[in-house]
Amino acid sequence: MQAATSVVLGHLVWVSIVAFQPGPVDNGAKDLLKRALTNQREVDYLHIESRRYGNGDAFALVKVQTVARKGVKVTILQPSYQSGVVTIDDTKSMSTFQPDANQVIVQTSPVTVQPDIKTRWELVQKNYEVRFGSKILVADIPVRELVLEPSNDEVPIRHLFVDPKRAVVLKYQVEDENGDKKTVFDTRYAEFGRAIAEEDFGLPEESKEANVVYVPAPRKVKYPKDSRPELGFSARLPSSLPYGFKVSNANIYGKGDRRHLGVKVTDGMATLTIYEWKRGAVIAPPEARLAVFDRYNIGYGIGVVPGDFMPTEVLRDILDAFKDEGG
């Protein structure tokens, strides 16, 4: 089972084809980006942001409280049918209180299966040029725009608006296949300091009377053969992927007829999940898009972070690399 609000609450991992005049790479811009990638959970602050979710143009309004070395609390304010849903993520476990269902869902933190910062930064330097863009205000805070132009034209350009004083991203945009900037999240209000960040930190009092549902923890797959006892096949983990992507880690999720493999791949900024499962033996993961099958009836599908706007051709090419690995 997966938390019903994970798409809305999941922390976005930070893509256009438009005419962009290249200039010299700015080391100051790269330094600010590196600080931003490592600093998001190291600053005490509260902010309210509009955050894209799902596959369309829907937005949620959420309150986010970040307490360094303690965790992140996310409270959904809108839409109304999810208002009051609260998640606490301490980087090890994640608990979500759903008041309408009167339940708390406890699962392993998604942070545990994200690519590590060292790997991401190496790939960013390989796959992107970084330069400063505009200077604007976001939530009345001066920010610098960082423009990330990929070395592969098929991969979208990214725009991060960073508070240079604290190195936190307050606004994030991705260009779609038409070169139009699409907002992924946009901060409406922000206040910094430990006291405001920690205020009422924790699940609501009424959650103590809720039913608790535990989601099975993912099981790490270090070598392809590790998945065979549970899944009935060896994991497909290609050593080479197109568009500068690289396999980060693989884990087995679910139990019984819901068992499947989830493989994280990244180019440093975009993080995708490749799902693998045995057709006929289990139910295909509902998050798996663009499913393809190899001659051994192993299925491959792809999951993306809402708002990543990765072109379908890129997703298909990555899936084909996994399929080819299977034969």
BELHU-V19481 format. One record per residue. N is the residue number from 0. RES is the residue in one letter. PHI is phi in whole degrees, -180 to 180 (* if undefined). BURIAL is b if it has 16 or more other ideal C-beta (glycine too) atoms within 10 Angstrom, else e. D_CENTER is the distance of its C-alpha to the mean C-alpha in Angstrom with 1 decimal. Layout:
((N/RES/PHI/BURIAL/D_CENTER) (N/RES/PHI/BURIAL/D_CENTER))
This chain:
((0/M/*/e/18.8) (1/Q/-124/e/15.3) (2/A/-59/b/14.9) (3/A/-66/e/15.7) (4/T/-103/b/13.6) (5/S/-64/b/10.3) (6/V/-67/b/9.1) (7/V/-73/b/10.6) (8/L/-94/b/9.9) (9/G/-60/b/6.4) (10/H/-76/b/5.5) (11/L/-71/b/3.8) (12/V/-92/b/3.8) (13/W/-82/b/7.1) (14/V/*/b/12.7) (15/S/*/b/20.2) (16/I/-113/e/22.6) (17/V/-127/e/24.8) (18/A/-72/e/27.6) (19/F/-130/e/26.4) (20/Q/-75/e/29.1) (21/P/-68/e/28.1) (22/G/-136/e/29.3) (23/P/-67/e/29.4) (24/V/-66/e/26.2) (25/D/-99/e/26.3) (26/N/-63/e/25.9) (27/G/-64/e/25.5) (28/A/-66/b/22.5) (29/K/-65/b/21.0) (30/D/-63/e/21.9) (31/L/-66/b/20.3) (32/L/-63/b/17.0) (33/K/-62/b/17.2) (34/R/-62/b/18.1) (35/A/-66/b/15.2) (36/L/-67/b/12.7) (37/T/-97/e/14.7) (38/N/-107/b/15.9) (39/Q/-59/b/13.3) (40/R/-104/b/14.4) (41/E/-109/e/17.9) (42/V/-120/b/19.4) (43/D/-83/b/21.0) (44/Y/-164/b/20.5) (45/L/-117/b/20.1) (46/H/-147/b/18.8) (47/I/-113/b/18.6) (48/E/-135/b/16.2) (49/S/-92/b/16.0) (50/R/-128/b/12.5) (51/R/-69/b/12.1) (52/Y/-145/b/11.4) (53/G/72/e/12.6) (54/N/-100/e/13.9) (55/G/-111/e/16.4) (56/D/-108/e/17.2) (57/A/-78/e/17.0) (58/F/-128/b/16.0) (59/A/-109/b/15.9) (60/L/-103/e/17.6) (61/V/-130/b/16.3) (62/K/-103/b/17.8) (63/V/-121/b/15.8) (64/Q/-115/b/17.9) (65/T/-108/b/16.9) (66/V/-119/b/19.6) (67/A/-55/e/19.6) (68/R/64/e/20.0) (69/K/-125/b/20.0) (70/G/150/b/16.6) (71/V/-128/b/14.8) (72/K/-113/b/16.4) (73/V/-122/b/15.0) (74/T/-119/b/17.8) (75/I/-80/b/17.7) (76/L/-99/e/20.7) (77/Q/-144/e/20.5) (78/P/-72/e/20.8) (79/S/-62/e/23.8) (80/Y/-73/e/23.3) (81/Q/-117/b/20.3) (82/S/-59/e/21.9) (83/G/95/e/22.3) (84/V/-70/b/19.3) (85/V/-127/b/18.3) (86/T/-126/b/15.7) (87/I/-117/b/16.3) (88/D/-127/b/13.9) (89/D/-105/b/16.0) (90/T/78/e/13.6) (91/K/-112/e/15.9) (92/S/-132/e/16.1) (93/M/-133/b/14.7) (94/S/-118/b/17.4) (95/T/-123/b/17.3) (96/F/-95/b/20.6) (97/Q/-113/b/21.4) (98/P/-62/e/24.8) (99/D/-64/e/25.9) (100/A/-91/e/25.5) (101/N/51/e/26.8) (102/Q/-143/b/24.4) (103/V/-116/b/22.0) (104/I/-99/b/19.3) (105/V/-113/e/18.7) (106/Q/-148/b/16.3) (107/T/-64/b/14.8) (108/S/-62/b/12.0) (109/P/-59/b/8.6) (110/V/-60/b/9.1) (111/T/-67/e/11.9) (112/V/-113/b/10.4) (113/Q/-81/b/8.0) (114/P/-58/b/10.1) (115/D/-73/e/12.7) (116/I/-61/e/13.4) (117/K/-59/e/16.7) (118/T/-64/e/15.4) (119/R/-61/b/12.9) (120/W/-67/b/15.7) (121/E/-60/e/18.2) (122/L/-74/b/16.3) (123/V/-58/b/15.8) (124/Q/-65/e/19.5) (125/K/-80/e/20.3) (126/N/-105/b/18.3) (127/Y/-135/b/18.4) (128/E/-99/b/21.2) (129/V/-122/b/20.5) (130/R/-146/b/23.0) (131/F/-74/b/23.7) (132/G/-114/e/23.9) (133/S/-80/e/25.3) (134/K/-113/e/26.1) (135/I/-139/e/25.5) (136/L/-107/e/25.1) (137/V/-124/b/22.1) (138/A/54/b/23.2) (139/D/65/e/26.4) (140/I/-112/b/24.8) (141/P/-64/e/25.5) (142/V/-131/b/22.6) (143/R/-110/b/22.4) (144/E/-81/b/20.5) (145/L/-108/b/19.0) (146/V/-103/b/19.2) (147/L/-109/b/17.4) (148/E/-99/b/19.5) (149/P/-74/b/18.5) (150/S/-73/e/21.4) (151/N/-98/e/20.8) (152/D/-62/e/21.9) (153/E/-74/b/20.0) (154/V/-90/b/16.6) (155/P/-66/b/16.0) (156/I/-80/b/16.8) (157/R/-117/b/14.5) (158/H/-130/b/16.0) (159/L/-112/b/14.9) (160/F/-108/b/17.5) (161/V/-115/b/18.1) (162/D/-71/b/20.7) (163/P/-68/b/22.7) (164/K/-70/e/24.5) (165/R/-111/b/21.6) (166/A/59/b/18.9) (167/V/-119/b/16.2) (168/V/-85/b/14.3) (169/L/-107/b/15.9) (170/K/-152/b/15.2) (171/Y/-143/b/12.9) (172/Q/-130/b/14.2) (173/V/-130/b/13.7) (174/E/-86/b/16.9) (175/D/-84/b/17.4) (176/E/-65/e/19.9) (177/N/-94/e/22.7) (178/G/83/e/21.7) (179/D/-85/e/21.2) (180/K/-75/e/18.8) (181/K/-116/b/16.3) (182/T/-78/b/15.0) (183/V/-93/b/11.3) (184/F/-150/b/12.5) (185/D/-146/b/15.9) (186/T/-75/b/17.5) (187/R/-96/e/20.9) (188/Y/-154/e/22.2) (189/A/-147/b/21.7) (190/E/-141/e/24.0) (191/F/-107/b/23.9) (192/G/136/e/25.6) (193/R/-65/e/25.5) (194/A/-63/e/27.8) (195/I/-69/e/25.9) (196/A/-69/b/22.5) (197/E/-88/e/24.2) (198/E/-61/e/26.2) (199/D/57/e/25.9) (200/F/-71/e/23.0) (201/G/134/e/22.6) (202/L/-72/b/22.7) (203/P/-60/e/25.6) (204/E/-57/e/29.0) (205/E/-66/e/29.3) (206/S/-68/b/26.5) (207/K/-65/e/29.1) (208/E/-97/e/31.0) (209/A/-83/b/28.0) (210/N/-72/e/27.7) (211/V/-105/e/25.2) (212/V/-116/e/23.2) (213/Y/-102/e/21.8) (214/V/-91/b/19.2) (215/P/-55/e/20.2) (216/A/-71/e/18.3) (217/P/-66/b/16.8) (218/R/-110/e/19.5) (219/K/-67/e/18.8) (220/V/-113/b/20.3) (221/K/-88/e/21.7) (222/Y/-121/e/24.1) (223/P/-50/e/24.2) (224/K/-68/e/27.2) (225/D/-62/b/25.4) (226/S/-85/b/24.0) (227/R/-60/e/27.5) (228/P/-58/e/28.9) (229/E/-91/e/26.3) (230/L/-102/b/25.2) (231/G/84/e/28.5) (232/F/-156/b/27.2) (233/S/-81/b/25.9) (234/A/-59/b/22.3) (235/R/-92/b/21.9) (236/L/-130/b/20.2) (237/P/-60/b/21.3) (238/S/-81/e/22.3) (239/S/-136/e/21.9) (240/L/-131/b/19.4) (241/P/-74/e/19.9) (242/Y/63/b/18.4) (243/G/80/b/17.8) (244/F/-80/b/15.1) (245/K/-146/b/15.7) (246/V/-68/b/15.1) (247/S/-99/b/13.5) (248/N/-162/b/14.3) (249/A/-140/b/15.4) (250/N/-144/b/16.1) (251/I/-93/b/18.2) (252/Y/-121/b/17.2) (253/G/80/b/19.7) (254/K/-135/e/23.4) (255/G/56/e/26.4) (256/D/-82/e/25.8) (257/R/-108/b/22.0) (258/R/-72/b/21.5) (259/H/-160/b/19.2) (260/L/-101/b/17.4) (261/G/-120/b/13.7) (262/V/-114/b/13.3) (263/K/-87/b/10.3) (264/V/-127/b/11.2) (265/T/-148/b/10.4) (266/D/-109/b/12.7) (267/G/106/b/11.8) (268/M/-113/b/9.6) (269/A/-85/b/8.0) (270/T/-122/b/6.3) (271/L/-117/b/7.9) (272/T/-114/b/9.5) (273/I/-99/b/13.2) (274/Y/-97/b/15.2) (275/E/-129/b/18.9) (276/W/-155/b/21.7) (277/K/-98/b/25.4) (278/R/-63/e/26.8) (279/G/92/e/29.5) (280/A/-98/e/28.7) (281/V/-139/b/25.6) (282/I/-83/e/23.8) (283/A/-62/e/21.1) (284/P/-59/b/17.5) (285/P/-64/e/17.1) (286/E/-80/b/13.6) (287/A/-75/b/15.2) (288/R/-105/e/16.1) (289/L/57/e/18.9) (290/A/-60/e/20.4) (291/V/-133/e/23.0) (292/F/-133/e/25.4) (293/D/-93/b/27.4) (294/R/-71/e/31.1) (295/Y/-98/e/30.4) (296/N/66/e/28.6) (297/I/-90/b/25.2) (298/G/-94/b/22.6) (299/Y/-133/b/19.4) (300/G/-138/b/16.7) (301/I/-128/b/13.3) (302/G/-121/b/10.1) (303/V/-126/b/7.7) (304/V/-71/b/5.1) (305/P/-53/b/8.0) (306/G/90/b/9.8) (307/D/-79/b/9.0) (308/F/53/b/12.7) (309/M/-75/b/13.1) (310/P/-58/b/16.8) (311/T/-59/e/17.9) (312/E/-63/e/20.2) (313/V/-67/b/17.5) (314/L/-61/b/15.7) (315/R/-65/e/19.3) (316/D/-64/e/20.3) (317/I/-67/b/17.5) (318/L/-61/b/18.5) (319/D/-63/e/22.1) (320/A/-65/b/21.7) (321/F/-71/b/20.7) (322/K/-60/b/23.5) (323/D/-63/e/25.9) (324/E/-63/b/25.1) (325/G/-78/b/26.3) (326/G/96/e/29.4))
